[in-house]
Structure formats: structure tokens, C-alpha cells
Amino acid sequence: MRTAAVAIGVGVLAGLGALGAPYAPGAPGAPHAPGAPAGGSAPPGFAALAHVDPTVRQDMRYATARNFTGRPVDGYEDPVCLLARPAADALRRAQRGLLLRGLSLRVYDCYRPQRAVDRFVRWAGDPADQGTKADYYPDVDKDRLIPDGYIAERSGHSRGSTVDVTLVDAASGRELDMGTPFDLFGPRSHTDSPAVPPAARANRLLLLRALRAQGFVNLPEEWWHFTHRPEVFPDTHFDFPVSVAAVRP
């Protein structure tokens, strides 16, 4: 699975805001998930990562068709990373140390609206849609994705302090070998999997240590998945869209 980084600075964010249509609750294509706060704006305490640290590379997969559903995902209006501010600040601190080593973070997903999680569940429940199996779940039957915990009805991403992230060469943007692509469902994606080459295991450990030093906790089943603790919104799954207009600097 090839990657294409999108480095988004403040100027680009302003341009995206001009191009994007304003979000209106209840508008077509933007259903409200029961029990999840909805609306066009994030609550106070969220920030666009590009406003906090524009050097962190962004490749927001769910805003594109380059993800396991094969389509842009509900709720992703702009390809931007939104996070609770403490999580964004922690990424900035980790990035500073990595840049000194010639490396950079690249984020694939940050805050995720509940409607996107609902879309994942619907996709997982459709046995006829197998178009991405070879790339994302070659060794797992699709009807096992929910029972085995790969996809769930609630996601920590919707609380705003969780990020999917990898390491790249700061100069070229080339991704370091992590042993599997992002979002590969299967045991090889477990952070300490012995099935990946030693170099990939070393790169996973490097990412783990850089983020753990700044308060992030890794999900052992996914080498790319980290949650900043303590969470700002530990009990709330939000549903505002991922858009430039959802946050203000």
C-alpha cells in the first residue's frame, strides 16, 4: 500500500476553509449518531495540529478512498488532523526530538467522528464488499473483524486524544519500515509481533519510546495507535465533522 504525505500548513488550512462548504447539523450526508454530541464546531479544547506544529506530516486516509472501506469516510470533510490540545502539544514535543534525529511524525488519523465509526461498522457487516481484502485483511475473514475486536461500535479516536501515526525520513518523507502498512488487520500489526523483521521492530520501538516519553499509551494490537493520557474528554464520543471550519486557531 503506497503512501502519499500531505503537509498542511496554516496557509493551506485557510485555503481549505474557503473551499469547504459549511457544515449544518442534519444536512444530507451528515447524520447525527445517537448519544454523540453533534454540530459544526468542536468544543473548546480542540485544535488543528497544523496550527500547533506544521512540521508534522499529514496523510489523512479516511478523507480519501485510500482506506479499508475503499471510499472517503462519512464525517471527513477536509484532510486535516484535529486533536484535543494537550495531545497536539505532546505530538509537537515528540516531533522536536525526532527532527533532531532526521525523522518526522506522519499522522494518518486523529479525531474521528462517531458517524465515521458507524460507517466502519456498516462496512464490516457487508459481506458482499470484499474489494480491499488483499490490502487490509488478507489473513482475516471479514465476518471476524467485529467479533475479534478490529472494528468496534465506539472508538477512542472520537474522544479527541488518540492518533494513528508513523515515522518518516524528515528530508524525503519516505516512511520507515514498520513491518506492515497502516490499518492492516491481523497479528503482524501487533506492536511486539515477532513476525516482522528486526529492523521494523526497532522502528516500532523507536516510535513507541518517542511518544511514550510525552504521555502517549500504545494499543498493543496496533503499532500505529496511541492515546494521550490523561484524556481531556474521557467519557465523550464526539460527532462534529473533521473540517477546517470546526476549529479556530
RAKALIN-V657722 format. One record per run of one state. SS is the DSSP state (alpha for helix, beta for strand, coil for the rest). FROM is the first residue (numbers start at 0). LEN is the number of residues. Records with the same first field share a line. If there is no record, write none. Layout:
# RAKALIN-V657722
SS->FROM-LEN + FROM-LEN
This chain:
# RAKALIN-V657722
coil->0-5 + 6-3 + 19-26 + 52-4 + 58-2 + 63-12 + 76-5 + 99-3 + 109-4 + 124-8 + 136-5 + 144-11 + 159-2 + 169-5 + 175-11 + 189-8 + 212-3 + 218-6 + 228-13 + 242-1 + 246-3
beta->5-1 + 45-3 + 56-2 + 75-1 + 81-3 + 102-7 + 161-8 + 174-1 + 215-3 + 224-4 + 241-1
alpha->9-10 + 48-4 + 60-3 + 84-15 + 113-11 + 132-4 + 141-3 + 155-4 + 186-3 + 197-15 + 243-3
